[in-house]
Amino acid sequence: MIVGLMLGMPIAFAMGGAGIFGIWLVTGNWQATMGTVGMCIFRSSAEYLLTTIPMFILLAYFTSASGMARNLYRAAASWVSNIPGGLAIGTIVAGAVFGALSGASTAAASVLSEVALPNMREHKYSDVLSTGAICLGATLDLLIPPSVAMVIYGILTETPINKLLIAGILPGIVLAVITVVIIFVWVRINPSIAPGRYHSTWADRRRSLADTWPSAILIVLILGMLYTGVVTPTEVAGIGAFGALLLALALRKLKWHAGLSALRATACTTAMIFAILIGATIFGYYITLTRVPQTIVAYVVGLNLNRHVVVILITLGYFFVSMFMDELPLQILSLPFTFPVIRALGFDPVWFGVMTIMMTIMGLIFPPVGMTAFVVSAVTKVELVTVYRGCGALIGGVFITTALVMLFPGLATWLPSVIG
């Protein structure tokens, strides 16, 4: 599998091909291997919960195509305009709020790049600060529901998805607040990175807030249904996507070509995710046949290490591997090994889900392979090195939030415990 990845093979085929070869080596029967592969393909793609994924992705593309994200950014920038670095802070706030309408960080990165960077450049913000704020704001999508990454984790570990989605709210807010504080301090120390001040009147602020009511309706609808549990996460995703479409059509904000582009992008993204899931299921079946996870659990438990030491080691491992891999393959490849250890040590699977997402966020903005940084660089035409400099200056917020979630698990588990 590693050889396939190094040769540039798509990860779905690298995992699937290695899994098929491994199953054949273990069973020694080609016909049985093909029967197993067919079963894995059906099991991994016919799961009802997987319908959540395209709906959350479609929700993200509908809200971005209809201009809701642009209105959110304008409102956030207006209300923090008098603060040093206000436009960068507004980008973080807009990213956090847009996270409640989008489950895909790459979509959020693209949208924020288009609406935020021109405004910050107009006010002479440095590209380092601007792109760093865009990257951090976009990755908040992974924590704040709806989150495709949380859905994938829930499916792979059989953890209740509604609890996982709710669990990301408080850590997401904490990460946003810490990042805002870092930007504020950074600008105070070095005012040259944000010399221009964006002034807006109270009338402008009220007007910008009035433009966000469609987003507010969707956010209240989605979070309200998730928190009360009146419908399943799958139904929440469908209602959210349909609601975004109705609002966009009612306001005449969704052009015909933009709607088709949203559908096309959703289909492409969903196909990619399903291909990876199929490849991962085949490879996972091979791993199960070899009993490697059980062996690892027995070995770790036999070491008699403090369980918190084990978590710290797993966290460091995630941080290292996430620098070379996107969030979806990272989860799929790592969870068959790490999740059984976590359960054997008695940790809450919902808490570990949030910890996994925090590690994923680091990888998305950290070199050498930071997918969100790649997207921001491609959309803004800013050199990748400059984007990484901005991310490096703000990544301290991710480290601090991860440490807080580790030290105070209630940040991740309190809200899910309330919903029962």
C-alpha positions in Angstrom: 0.0 0.0 0.0 2.8 2.4 0.9 4.6 1.7 -2.4 1.4 2.4 -4.3 1.0 5.7 -2.5 4.6 6.7 -3.1 4.1 6.0 -6.8 1.2 8.4 -6.9 -1.6 5.8 -7.1 -5.0 7.2 -5.8 -5.3 6.1 -2.2 -8.6 4.2 -2.9 -6.8 1.9 -5.3 -3.6 1.7 -3.2 -5.7 0.4 -0.2 -8.0 -1.7 -2.3 -5.2 -3.3 -4.4 -3.1 -4.0 -1.3 -6.1 -5.4 0.5 -7.0 -7.8 -2.3 -3.4 -9.0 -2.5 -3.2 -9.4 1.2 -6.5 -11.4 1.4 -5.3 -13.7 -1.4 -2.0 -14.3 0.6 -3.9 -15.2 3.7 -6.6 -17.4 2.2 -4.6 -18.8 -0.8 -7.9 -19.0 -2.8 -8.5 -16.5 -5.6 -12.2 -17.3 -5.9 -12.8 -16.8 -2.1 -10.8 -13.5 -2.3 -13.0 -12.2 -5.1 -16.1 -13.2 -3.1 -14.8 -11.3 -0.1 -14.0 -8.3 -2.2 -17.6 -8.2 -3.6 -19.0 -8.4 -0.1 -16.7 -5.6 1.1 -17.8 -3.4 -1.8 -21.5 -3.9 -1.0 -21.1 -3.5 2.8 -19.1 -0.3 2.5 -21.4 1.4 0.0 -24.8 0.2 1.0 -24.7 1.6 4.5 -27.8 3.8 5.1 -25.8 6.3 7.3 -23.6 7.1 4.3 -26.4 9.1 2.7 -25.5 11.7 5.3 -22.3 12.5 3.5 -23.6 13.7 0.1 -26.3 15.7 1.8 -23.9 17.6 4.1 -21.6 18.2 1.1 -24.6 19.5 -1.0 -25.6 21.7 1.9 -22.1 23.3 1.8 -22.1 23.9 -1.9 -25.7 25.3 -2.0 -24.9 27.8 0.8 -21.7 28.9 -0.9 -23.3 29.1 -4.4 -26.2 31.2 -3.0 -23.9 33.8 -1.4 -24.7 33.0 2.2 -21.0 32.6 3.0 -20.3 36.1 1.5 -23.0 37.6 3.7 -21.7 35.9 6.8 -18.2 37.3 6.2 -19.5 40.8 5.6 -21.5 40.7 8.8 -18.6 39.3 10.9 -16.1 41.9 9.4 -18.5 44.7 10.1 -19.1 43.8 13.7 -15.3 43.5 14.6 -14.1 46.3 12.2 -12.8 48.5 15.0 -10.6 45.8 16.5 -6.9 45.7 15.3 -6.8 42.9 12.7 -10.6 43.0 12.5 -10.8 41.6 9.0 -8.7 38.6 9.9 -10.7 38.1 13.1 -13.9 38.4 11.1 -12.6 35.7 8.8 -12.3 33.3 11.8 -15.8 34.3 13.1 -17.2 33.8 9.6 -15.5 30.4 9.3 -16.9 29.3 12.6 -20.5 30.3 11.7 -20.1 28.9 8.1 -19.0 25.7 9.8 -22.6 25.2 10.9 -23.6 25.3 7.2 -20.8 23.2 5.7 -19.3 19.8 6.4 -16.3 20.1 4.1 -13.2 22.1 5.0 -12.0 22.4 1.4 -15.3 24.0 0.3 -15.0 26.4 3.2 -11.4 27.2 2.3 -12.4 28.0 -1.3 -15.3 30.2 -0.3 -13.4 32.1 2.4 -10.5 32.7 0.0 -12.8 34.2 -2.6 -14.7 36.5 -0.2 -12.1 37.4 2.4 -8.7 37.9 0.8 -9.7 40.7 -1.7 -11.1 42.7 1.2 -8.0 42.2 3.4 -5.7 43.1 0.5 -7.7 46.2 -0.1 -6.9 47.3 3.5 -3.2 46.3 3.1 -3.3 43.2 5.3 -0.2 40.9 4.7 -0.8 37.7 2.8 0.7 35.8 5.7 -1.9 36.9 8.1 -4.8 36.8 5.6 -4.1 33.3 4.3 -3.4 31.9 7.8 -6.7 33.2 9.0 -8.5 31.7 6.0 -7.0 28.3 6.6 -7.8 28.3 10.3 -11.3 29.6 9.7 -11.9 26.8 7.1 -10.8 24.0 9.3 -13.4 24.9 12.0 -15.8 23.1 9.6 -14.4 19.8 10.9 -15.4 20.4 14.5 -18.6 22.5 14.2 -21.6 20.4 13.0 -22.4 19.3 10.4 -19.0 17.6 9.8 -18.4 14.9 7.2 -15.2 13.9 9.1 -17.3 13.2 12.3 -19.8 11.2 10.2 -17.0 9.1 8.8 -15.5 8.5 12.3 -19.0 7.5 13.6 -19.5 5.0 10.8 -16.0 3.5 11.2 -16.2 3.1 15.0 -20.0 2.6 15.3 -20.2 5.6 17.6 -23.5 7.6 17.7 -23.2 10.2 15.0 -25.5 12.7 16.7 -23.4 12.7 19.8 -20.2 13.1 17.8 -21.6 16.1 15.8 -22.7 17.8 19.1 -19.4 17.0 20.7 -17.4 19.3 18.3 -19.3 22.5 19.2 -17.5 23.5 22.4 -14.0 22.6 21.2 -14.8 24.5 17.9 -15.8 27.6 19.8 -12.7 27.4 22.0 -10.4 27.0 19.0 -12.0 30.0 17.3 -11.7 32.2 20.5 -8.0 31.2 21.0 -7.2 31.9 17.4 -8.9 35.3 17.6 -6.8 36.2 20.7 -3.6 35.1 18.9 -4.4 37.3 15.9 -5.2 40.3 18.2 -1.9 39.9 20.0 0.0 39.3 16.8 -1.4 42.5 15.2 -0.7 44.5 18.4 3.0 43.3 18.4 3.4 43.9 14.6 0.9 46.4 13.4 2.5 46.4 9.9 0.7 43.1 9.0 -2.7 44.8 9.3 -2.2 48.6 8.9 -5.6 49.3 7.4 -8.6 49.7 9.6 -12.0 48.7 8.3 -14.6 51.1 9.6 -18.3 50.5 9.5 -21.2 52.4 11.0 -23.9 50.9 13.2 -26.3 51.2 10.3 -23.9 49.1 8.1 -23.7 46.5 10.9 -27.4 46.3 11.3 -27.8 46.0 7.5 -25.1 43.3 7.3 -26.8 41.4 10.1 -30.1 41.5 8.3 -28.6 39.8 5.3 -27.7 36.8 7.3 -31.2 35.7 8.3 -31.3 32.8 5.8 -28.1 31.4 7.3 -29.5 31.9 10.8 -32.6 29.9 9.9 -30.5 27.0 8.6 -28.1 27.0 11.6 -31.0 27.0 14.1 -32.8 24.3 12.1 -29.7 22.1 11.8 -28.4 22.5 15.4 -31.8 22.4 16.9 -32.7 19.1 15.2 -29.3 17.6 16.2 -29.5 18.8 19.8 -33.2 17.7 20.4 -32.7 14.4 18.5 -36.2 14.7 16.9 -34.8 13.3 13.7 -31.7 11.2 12.8 -28.5 12.8 11.5 -29.3 11.4 8.1 -32.6 13.3 8.1 -30.9 16.4 9.4 -28.5 16.4 6.5 -31.4 15.9 3.9 -33.5 18.6 5.5 -30.6 21.0 5.7 -29.6 20.6 2.0 -33.3 20.9 0.9 -33.7 23.9 3.2 -30.6 25.6 1.7 -32.0 25.0 -1.8 -35.5 26.4 -0.9 -34.0 29.5 0.7 -31.7 30.1 -2.3 -34.5 29.7 -4.8 -36.9 31.9 -2.7 -34.4 34.7 -2.5 -33.4 34.2 -6.2 -29.8 33.9 -5.1 -29.0 30.6 -6.9 -28.2 30.8 -10.6 -28.9 27.9 -12.8 -25.2 27.2 -13.7 -24.3 27.6 -10.0 -26.8 25.0 -9.0 -25.5 22.6 -11.6 -22.0 23.2 -10.4 -23.0 22.5 -6.8 -24.6 19.2 -7.9 -21.6 18.3 -10.0 -19.1 19.1 -7.2 -21.2 17.1 -4.7 -21.2 14.1 -7.0 -17.5 14.2 -7.6 -16.6 14.6 -3.9 -19.1 11.9 -2.8 -17.7 9.5 -5.5 -14.2 10.1 -4.2 -15.2 9.5 -0.6 -17.1 6.3 -1.5 -14.1 5.0 -3.5 -11.8 5.5 -0.5 -14.3 3.8 1.8 -14.5 0.8 -0.5 -10.7 0.5 -0.7 -10.4 1.0 3.0 -13.0 -1.7 3.8 -11.1 -4.2 1.6 -7.8 -3.3 3.3 -9.5 -3.4 6.7 -10.8 -6.9 6.1 -7.3 -8.0 5.3 -6.1 -6.4 8.6 -8.9 -8.2 10.5 -7.8 -11.5 9.0 -4.2 -10.9 10.2 -5.5 -10.1 13.8 -3.0 -7.2 13.9 -5.4 -4.9 15.9 -5.9 -7.5 18.6 -2.2 -8.1 18.8 -1.5 -4.4 19.2 -4.1 -4.1 21.9 -2.7 -7.0 23.8 0.8 -5.6 23.5 -0.1 -2.1 24.6 -2.2 -3.4 27.6 0.7 -5.7 28.5 3.1 -2.8 28.8 1.2 -1.5 31.9 1.8 2.1 30.8 -0.4 4.9 32.2 -3.3 5.2 29.8 -2.7 8.9 29.5 0.8 8.3 28.3 -0.6 6.0 25.6 -3.0 8.7 24.5 -0.1 11.3 24.3 1.9 8.8 22.2 -1.1 8.2 19.9 -1.6 12.0 19.6 2.0 12.6 18.6 1.7 9.8 16.1 -1.4 11.3 14.6 0.3 14.7 14.4 3.3 13.2 12.5 1.2 11.1 10.1 -1.3 13.9 9.5 1.5 16.0 7.9 1.5 13.6 5.0 -2.1 12.5 4.6 -5.5 14.1 4.2 -8.2 13.7 6.9 -10.3 10.9 5.3 -7.5 8.4 4.5 -5.9 9.2 7.8 -9.0 8.3 9.8 -9.6 5.2 7.7 -6.1 3.8 8.0 -5.5 4.7 11.6 -8.7 3.9 13.4 -8.6 0.1 13.0 -5.4 0.3 15.1 -5.9 3.1 17.5 -9.6 2.8 18.3 -9.4 -0.7 19.8 -6.6 0.5 22.0 -8.6 3.5 23.2 -11.6 1.3 24.0 -9.4 -1.2 25.8 -8.0 1.6 28.0 -11.5 2.8 28.9 -11.6 6.1 27.1 -14.8 7.7 25.8 -15.1 7.1 22.0 -16.9 10.4 21.6 -14.0 12.2 23.3 -11.5 10.3 21.1 -13.4 11.4 18.0 -12.9 15.0 18.9 -9.2 14.3 19.6 -8.9 12.6 16.2 -10.4 15.6 14.4 -8.0 18.0 16.3 -5.1 16.0 15.0 -6.6 16.1 11.5 -6.9 19.9 11.6 -3.1 20.1 12.3 -2.4 18.0 9.2 -4.6 20.1 7.0 -2.6 23.3 7.6 0.8 21.9 8.4 3.5 21.2 5.8 4.5 19.3 3.8 1.0 18.1 2.8 -1.7 20.5 4.1 -4.7 20.1 1.9 -6.5 23.2 3.2 -3.3 25.2 2.6 -3.1 23.8 -0.9 -6.7 24.9 -1.6 -6.1 28.4 -0.2 -2.9 28.8 -2.2 -4.6 27.6 -5.4 -7.6 29.9 -5.1 -5.7 33.0 -3.9 -2.6 32.5 -6.1 -0.5 33.1 -3.0 2.8 31.1 -2.7 2.3 28.0 -0.6 5.3 28.9 1.6 3.5 32.2 2.5 0.3 30.3 3.3 2.3 27.9 5.6 3.9 30.8 7.3 0.5 32.2 8.2 -0.7 28.8 9.4 2.5 28.3 11.4 1.8 31.5 13.3 -1.7 30.5 14.2 -1.4 26.8 14.7 -0.6 27.4 18.4 -4.4 27.7 18.9 -4.8 24.1 17.6 -2.1 22.9 20.0 -3.7 24.7 23.0 -7.2 23.5 22.2 -6.0 19.9 21.8 -4.3 20.1 25.2 -7.4 21.5 26.8 -9.6 18.8 25.3 -7.1 16.2 26.6 -6.9 17.8 30.1 -10.7 18.5 30.3 -12.6 15.8 28.5 -15.8 17.5 29.4 -15.2 20.0 26.7 -16.1 17.2 24.3 -18.4 15.0 26.3 -20.6 17.4 28.3 -23.0 18.5 25.5 -23.4 14.9 24.1 -24.2 13.7 27.7 -26.9 16.4 28.0 -28.8 15.1 24.9 -28.8 11.6 26.4 
